């Protein structure tokens, strides 16, 4: 079993990098990528744990890319080193994330909610750095404060696009993100393409543009998509010459209970049938 999309406490996952690896081992995953949001802080710990457990480890990252609709997340798989361009990009994104969190909490406070940025940092500590916190952590904070019943209610009322307190995250430029991944020896892959919020008629044109920017792969199989849509994405990926990948986008049972390590859309085990034969050797 293979899983090329997972998260740890280095970003918004529930398990530490080493705990994630142990969980992968228990679930029969033999090849695991750690792809935390806009950070590589968990890779060293995960690599050491994977070596101990006999798991093939794929160092990765998931970069937020600036996009006019929806969300554009770009996976960088198989990083051989962390280049200067990657370090620069990560630093800018971390600063953007801190400023966004401050603005969201300030807006909530102005509206009469009893929230405070410093209190937020203390409440969601537990292995998270300030510069890796995001909306899921604010949702957890609002739940702890009993302002909402659960995290989903926090998103529905306060944090999702279209709500009064939503603030766009300033992502990286696509070309800069691709360059940072390539400079680091990795393979750029579009994560969960349906999150781009692009209709099927426009999708081929978007993929052509993204391909021209240097993106090499497409995560056609993701648990947030329907099986038929995954098959359609896989067909488009092969048409445009992308590598096809699949991932669980695992965050932990208390964050996303519907996502299991080593499994993707439809509950399918992720095995070699989801990958071009030439991809894994490059990782």
N, C-alpha and C positions, 0 to 999 in steps of 0.2 A: 504494500500500500504506500501511496505517495500523497503528501499534502504540501502544496507550495503556497499556502496563504494562512498564516496564523499570527496571533498577537499575544503579548505578555504584558506584565506590569510596567515594562519600559515605555509603553504607550497606554492603551485603554483596555488591555486584557486583565483577566482576573488572577492568573497564575504567574509566578515568577518565571524567568526564562528556563531555569533548571526544572521547575515543577512542570512546565509545559512539555519539556522533553520526556520526563518520566511518564506523564499522561499519554504522550504519543506512543511510547514503548508499550504501555499497558493495552493500548488499543490496536496494536499490530502495525503501526506506521513504521516503515523502514527508511523512508526518505522524508525529511521535514525541513521546510523553510520557515524561518522566523522573519516576519515582514511587518515590524511595528511602524506606526505612523510617524514619518518624518524624523526618525531616530535610528541609530545603530547601537545604542547603549547596551542592549541586551545580548548582542551577538557573541561576545566573548564568553559569557557565562553559559549560554545555550550550547556553544560549540564544545566546551569542556564537558558538559553533561552528556551531550550526544556521543562523544568519544567514549565515555565511560559506559554508556548503554548500548553501544554498537549500532547507533543510528547514523545514517549518512546525513550530514547537516548541510543545508544550503543557506548561506548568509544572505539576507535580503532586507528590503525596506519597502514601505508603501508611501509614496510621495503625493501630497495634495497638489494638484495642478489647477491653475486658474482656468475657469471654464464658464461660459455665459449661462448655461442651463444645467441644472442638476449638480452632480459632483463628478470630477474626473480624478480618479486615483490611479497612479502609475506604479506598478510593482517593479522593483529592481531585484532580479533573482541571480544568485551566484556571484555576489560581490567578491572580488579577489583582494581588494584593498579599499580603503576609504580615501578617495582622491581629494585634492585641495578644493576642487569644484564642488564635490559632495559636501565637504565640511562647511563651505561657505553657504551653500543652499540650505543645509539643515539649520545653521545658526539663524538665518533670516526667517525661516518658517517657525522656529521656536519662539522668536521674538514676536512674530505676528500672532501666534497662538496666545501668548501671555496677554498681549494688548486686547485681543478679542474677548478673552475671559473677563478681564477687568471691565470692559465696556458693557458686556451682558449683565454682570452682577450689579454694576452701577445703575443700569436702566431698571432692573428689577427692584433695587432699593428705592429709587425715585418714585416707583409706582406704589410704594407702601409695604413691600415685602421685607420681613426682618432677615436680611441677608447681609453678609460682610465678606469682602475678599479674603482678608486674613483668616477669618473663621473658616471659610471655604477651604483654604490651603491646609489647615489643621485637620479638618473633618475628612478630607479625602487623601490624607498622607499615605502611609502604608506602602512605601516602596516607589511611589510616583514622584517624579521631579516636577517642579512648577511648570517647566517649559514643555512638558508632554501632556498636560491636562487639557481636556476639551469638553465639549457639550455632554458626553456621557457622564463625566465626573460632576458637572453642574447638576445634571439630572439626579445623580445619586445623592448629592448634597441636599437638594430640594426634598427628596424622599426622606432623608434622615431628619430633616427639619419638620417633617409632616405637613409641608406646604402642599404636597401632592401625595397620592396613595402609592404610586410606583413610578419608575423611570419613564415608562411609556406615556403616562399622564403628563409628566414634565415636558416631554417633547411635544405632545399634542397641544398643550396650553401655552408654553413659553418658548420653546427652543427650536421648533421646526420652521422651515421656510414658510412664510405667510403669516406667522404669528408676530405680535407686536415687538417681541424682544429678540427676534432672529437678527443676527449680524453675519454677513458673509465673511468667510475666511479668505484672506488674501493668499492664494496659492502661488506656486512657482510657475514660471513660464514653461510651456511644454518643451521647447528646445533646450532650455537650461536643465530641466529634469532629465531629459534623454542624455544630454552630454555628461551630466554628473554620474549617471548609471554606467554609461559606456566607459568613461574615464576610470571608473572603479572596477572595470572588467566584468560588469554584469549584463544581463539581458533585460531590456525594457518591455514590460507586458501590461496591457490595459487591464485593470481590475474591474470586475463586474460591469461590463460595458452598458448595461441597461440603466445604470445610475447616471449616465450622461444625459438622460431624458431627451434622447433623439428618436424621432419616429423611424419606423422601418424604411420608409421611402428615402429618408435623408441619410440613413446609416451607411450605405456604401460610399457616399461622398465624404462623410466624416472619416471613415476608415482609410480611404485613399489619402486624405490629408495627413492623418496620423502616421500612416506608413511612410509617407514622404519625409516626415519629421524624424524618422529613425526608429520608431517603435517596431519591435520584432515579434511580439506575441500578443495573444488575446485570451483572456480567461473566459472561455465560452461557458464553462460549467461552474456555477456558483449556487449555493443553497437558497439565495434570495430570488432566484429566477425559476420559472416553470420549465419542465423538461423540454417541451416543444420549442420554447424560446432558446434554450441552450443548444438544441440541435440546429436551429436556424442560425445562431451565432457561430457555431462550429463550421457550418457550411460557408458562411461569409468569410470566416477566418482563412479557410483553405483556399477560397477563391482569390483572396488578396495576398496569399503567401505568408500569413502569420503562423508562428508556432501556436498550437492549441494547448491551453493548460486548464486545469481544474483545481479548485481549492475549497476548503471548508470555511474560510474566514472565521476561524474559531477564536472566541474571546473568553470563553468560560461559561459554565452552566448558569451562573447567577446573572450573567450579562446577556447572553443569547442562548437560552436553553435548547433551542431548535437546531443548533449547530454542533456537529460532532467531528472530532478529529478524524481525518482520513475518509470523510464522506462528503458528498456534494449534493446537488439537486436530485430530488427523488430518492434520497437516502442511499444512492449508489456508492459502493466502495470506489475510491480513486485508485486505479491501477494503470498499467501501461497503455491500456486502450485509449486513455485520454491524452496521450502525449505523442508527438512526432518522435521517432526514434533518435533523431539528431539533436533533440533539445537537451535531454538529461546529461549527456556527456559534456555539454557546454557549461553545466552548472557545477 
